[in-house]
Amino acid sequence: MKKISLSLLLLAFALPALKAQDPGFRIPESSRSSRQAPVSTGGPANAGAAVLNSMDVLDNNRPISVGDTISIRILEDRRDALQQVVAVTGEVQAPYVGLVNARGKTCRDLAFTIKRELEKNFFQNATVVIAIDKLNEKTQMEEREVDLEFYVMFGIVARQGKYDLPANEDISISQAILRAGGFAQFANKEKVKIIRKTPQGNKTILVNVDGIMRQGDLERDVFIRKDDVIIVEEKTVNF
């Protein structure tokens, strides 16, 4: 009994010394299970981090938003990627570390934040891979709105309003008039105004659309640009 008690006493003193000498020393599973982050909603299925094997390839452009679904995997842990939704507080549960703020960080930023925390107590070297598996629907809608470009049509046309400007094709002034249903009665077709924003300020371009449409003067068929304002004024009638 004395020999067994002496061995246990030596082991109790040896464990802290081993951890201090070797930063990569890991506490047995039963001792650290309470620190492990719980698995959030979702699971390993279809987790984007499951196919990543290097921190060098992590996205460093798109910031993580509340409501995004992300997956986190620690390669040295040899477990499946954990998938979860970013909470309204902007936080996620990182394995072993606990709550970490993810909002506004890119996948690369968040991965290195978690890596530093893991290497303080749990791993000598930690490779953390993170991916955004699904964007919040609100974020997707905002991105679609940002990607769209517009021009505005005012004046004596059939349909005034805001029109989308296709990204993969050019729209000319004559085509823009046709999209608006054509000229209305008494429109001044020869002096259609395009108000265009430039670094030097607003620039006014006068276009004879009547000449383009009736005489085929296509060289003067100006292409519309983002945020252009087209104004078709009423034709002056002299009695």
C-alpha positions as CSV (number, residue, x, y, z in Angstrom):
1,M,0.0,0.0,0.0
2,K,2.8,2.4,0.9
3,K,4.4,1.7,-2.6
4,I,1.1,2.4,-4.4
5,S,0.5,5.6,-2.4
6,L,4.0,6.8,-3.0
7,S,3.5,6.2,-6.8
8,L,0.3,8.2,-6.9
9,L,1.9,11.1,-5.0
10,L,4.8,11.2,-7.4
11,L,2.4,11.2,-10.4
12,A,0.4,14.1,-8.9
13,F,3.6,16.2,-8.7
14,A,4.9,15.0,-12.2
15,L,1.8,16.1,-14.2
16,P,2.2,19.9,-13.7
17,A,5.9,19.6,-14.4
18,L,5.3,17.7,-17.7
19,K,2.8,20.3,-18.8
20,A,5.2,23.2,-18.1
21,Q,8.1,21.5,-20.0
22,D,6.0,20.5,-23.0
23,P,3.6,23.1,-24.4
24,G,2.0,20.4,-26.5
25,F,1.1,18.3,-23.4
26,R,-2.6,17.6,-23.4
27,I,-4.8,16.9,-20.4
28,P,-6.5,13.5,-20.5
29,E,-10.0,13.6,-22.1
30,S,-11.9,13.2,-18.9
31,S,-10.2,16.2,-17.3
32,R,-11.0,18.7,-20.0
33,S,-14.4,17.5,-21.3
34,S,-16.1,20.3,-19.4
35,R,-14.2,22.9,-21.4
36,Q,-15.2,21.6,-24.8
37,A,-17.7,23.7,-26.7
38,P,-21.1,22.0,-27.2
39,V,-22.1,21.0,-30.7
40,S,-24.5,23.7,-32.0
41,T,-27.4,23.3,-34.3
42,G,-26.6,21.6,-37.6
43,G,-23.7,19.0,-37.5
44,P,-20.8,17.8,-39.6
45,A,-22.9,17.1,-42.7
46,N,-22.0,19.4,-45.6
47,A,-19.7,21.5,-43.4
48,G,-17.4,23.5,-45.6
49,A,-14.5,23.2,-43.2
50,A,-14.6,19.4,-43.6
51,V,-12.8,19.7,-46.9
52,L,-10.2,22.3,-45.9
53,N,-6.7,21.2,-44.8
54,S,-4.8,24.4,-44.6
55,M,-5.2,27.9,-43.0
56,D,-3.6,29.4,-46.1
57,V,-6.7,28.9,-48.2
58,L,-9.2,30.5,-45.7
59,D,-11.3,33.3,-47.0
60,N,-10.0,36.7,-46.0
61,N,-12.5,38.9,-47.8
62,R,-16.1,38.3,-46.7
63,P,-16.9,39.3,-43.1
64,I,-19.0,36.9,-41.0
65,S,-22.4,38.2,-40.1
66,V,-25.1,37.4,-37.5
67,G,-27.2,34.5,-38.8
68,D,-24.5,33.0,-41.1
69,T,-23.9,29.3,-40.8
70,I,-20.2,28.5,-40.3
71,S,-18.2,25.3,-39.7
72,I,-15.1,25.0,-37.5
73,R,-12.6,22.2,-37.5
74,I,-9.3,21.7,-35.6
75,L,-7.1,19.4,-37.7
76,E,-5.1,18.1,-34.7
77,D,-8.3,17.2,-32.9
78,R,-9.2,14.7,-35.6
79,R,-12.9,15.3,-35.1
80,D,-15.6,16.3,-37.6
81,A,-16.2,19.9,-38.4
82,L,-18.8,21.6,-36.1
83,Q,-21.5,23.6,-37.8
84,Q,-23.4,26.4,-36.1
85,V,-25.3,29.6,-36.7
86,V,-23.6,32.9,-35.5
87,A,-25.7,34.1,-32.6
88,V,-27.4,37.5,-32.4
89,T,-24.6,38.6,-30.1
90,G,-22.1,37.9,-32.9
91,E,-20.5,35.0,-31.0
92,V,-19.8,31.3,-31.8
93,Q,-18.7,28.4,-29.7
94,A,-15.1,27.5,-30.4
95,P,-14.0,24.0,-29.3
96,Y,-12.2,24.0,-26.0
97,V,-12.1,27.8,-26.0
98,G,-15.8,28.7,-25.5
99,L,-17.6,31.8,-26.8
100,V,-15.6,33.9,-29.4
101,N,-16.8,37.0,-31.2
102,A,-17.1,36.2,-34.9
103,R,-19.1,39.1,-36.3
104,G,-17.1,41.3,-38.6
105,K,-14.2,38.9,-38.8
106,T,-13.3,37.0,-41.9
107,C,-12.9,33.2,-41.7
108,R,-9.1,33.7,-41.6
109,D,-9.2,36.3,-38.8
110,L,-11.5,34.1,-36.7
111,A,-9.4,31.0,-37.3
112,F,-6.2,32.7,-36.1
113,T,-8.0,34.1,-33.1
114,I,-9.1,30.6,-32.0
115,K,-5.6,29.2,-32.9
116,R,-3.9,31.6,-30.5
117,E,-6.3,30.6,-27.7
118,L,-5.9,26.9,-28.3
119,E,-2.1,27.1,-28.2
120,K,-2.1,28.8,-24.8
121,N,-3.4,25.6,-23.0
122,F,-4.4,22.8,-25.3
123,F,-2.2,22.3,-28.4
124,Q,1.5,23.0,-29.2
125,N,0.4,23.8,-32.7
126,A,-3.2,24.2,-33.7
127,T,-4.5,24.3,-37.3
128,V,-8.0,25.8,-37.4
129,V,-10.1,25.8,-40.6
130,I,-13.3,27.8,-40.8
131,A,-15.8,28.2,-43.7
132,I,-19.1,30.0,-44.2
133,D,-21.5,27.3,-45.2
134,K,-24.6,29.5,-45.7
135,L,-25.1,33.2,-45.7
136,N,-27.8,34.8,-43.6
137,E,-30.8,35.5,-46.0
138,K,-30.8,39.2,-45.1
139,T,-27.1,39.4,-46.0
140,Q,-27.7,37.7,-49.3
141,M,-30.5,40.2,-50.1
142,E,-28.3,43.2,-49.2
143,E,-25.5,41.8,-51.4
144,R,-27.9,41.4,-54.4
145,E,-29.1,45.0,-53.9
146,V,-25.5,46.3,-53.8
147,D,-24.6,44.3,-56.9
148,L,-27.4,45.9,-58.9
149,E,-26.8,49.1,-60.8
150,F,-29.6,51.5,-61.8
151,Y,-30.4,54.6,-63.9
152,V,-33.5,56.8,-63.6
153,M,-35.9,58.0,-66.2
154,F,-37.9,61.3,-65.7
155,G,-40.2,63.4,-67.9
156,I,-42.3,62.9,-71.0
157,V,-42.1,59.1,-71.4
158,A,-44.7,56.4,-70.9
159,R,-43.2,55.0,-67.7
160,Q,-41.0,57.1,-65.5
161,G,-39.0,55.4,-62.8
162,K,-35.9,53.5,-61.7
163,Y,-34.5,50.9,-64.1
164,D,-31.9,48.3,-63.5
165,L,-28.7,48.4,-65.6
166,P,-27.7,44.9,-66.7
167,A,-24.1,44.0,-65.8
168,N,-23.5,41.9,-68.9
169,E,-24.8,44.2,-71.6
170,D,-24.8,47.9,-72.6
171,I,-28.0,49.9,-72.7
172,S,-28.0,52.9,-75.0
173,I,-30.2,56.0,-74.6
174,S,-32.5,55.0,-77.5
175,Q,-32.9,51.5,-75.8
176,A,-33.6,53.2,-72.5
177,I,-36.4,55.3,-74.0
178,L,-37.9,52.1,-75.5
179,R,-37.7,50.3,-72.2
180,A,-39.7,53.2,-70.7
181,G,-42.5,52.7,-73.2
182,G,-41.3,55.3,-75.7
183,F,-41.8,59.0,-75.8
184,A,-45.1,60.5,-74.6
185,Q,-47.0,63.2,-76.6
186,F,-45.2,66.6,-76.8
187,A,-41.8,65.1,-75.7
188,N,-38.8,67.0,-76.9
189,K,-37.1,64.1,-78.7
190,E,-34.2,66.2,-80.0
191,K,-32.9,67.4,-76.7
192,V,-32.9,64.5,-74.2
193,K,-30.7,65.2,-71.2
194,I,-28.4,62.7,-69.5
195,I,-27.2,63.9,-66.1
196,R,-24.1,62.0,-65.3
197,K,-21.9,62.0,-62.1
198,T,-18.2,62.6,-62.7
199,P,-15.3,63.3,-60.4
200,Q,-15.5,66.9,-61.5
201,G,-19.2,67.1,-60.7
202,N,-22.5,66.5,-62.6
203,K,-22.2,66.6,-66.4
204,T,-25.1,67.2,-68.8
205,I,-25.2,65.4,-72.1
206,L,-27.7,66.4,-74.7
207,V,-28.8,63.7,-77.2
208,N,-30.9,64.0,-80.3
209,V,-32.8,60.7,-79.9
210,D,-35.1,61.5,-82.7
211,G,-32.2,61.6,-85.1
212,I,-31.0,58.2,-83.7
213,M,-34.3,56.6,-84.1
214,R,-35.5,58.1,-87.4
215,Q,-32.3,58.7,-89.2
216,G,-30.1,55.9,-87.8
217,D,-27.5,58.3,-86.4
218,L,-26.1,55.4,-84.2
219,E,-22.8,57.2,-83.5
220,R,-24.7,59.5,-81.2
221,D,-26.5,56.7,-79.4
222,V,-24.8,57.3,-76.0
223,F,-24.5,54.3,-73.6
224,I,-26.1,54.7,-70.2
225,R,-23.9,54.4,-67.1
226,K,-24.6,53.7,-63.5
227,D,-26.6,56.4,-61.7
228,D,-27.4,58.3,-64.9
229,V,-30.5,60.4,-64.7
230,I,-32.4,60.8,-68.1
231,I,-34.7,63.7,-68.4
232,V,-37.1,64.1,-71.3
233,E,-38.5,67.6,-71.3
234,E,-41.7,68.8,-72.9
235,K,-41.4,70.3,-76.3
236,T,-41.9,74.0,-76.5
237,V,-44.9,75.0,-78.7
238,N,-44.9,78.4,-80.2
239,F,-48.3,79.8,-81.3
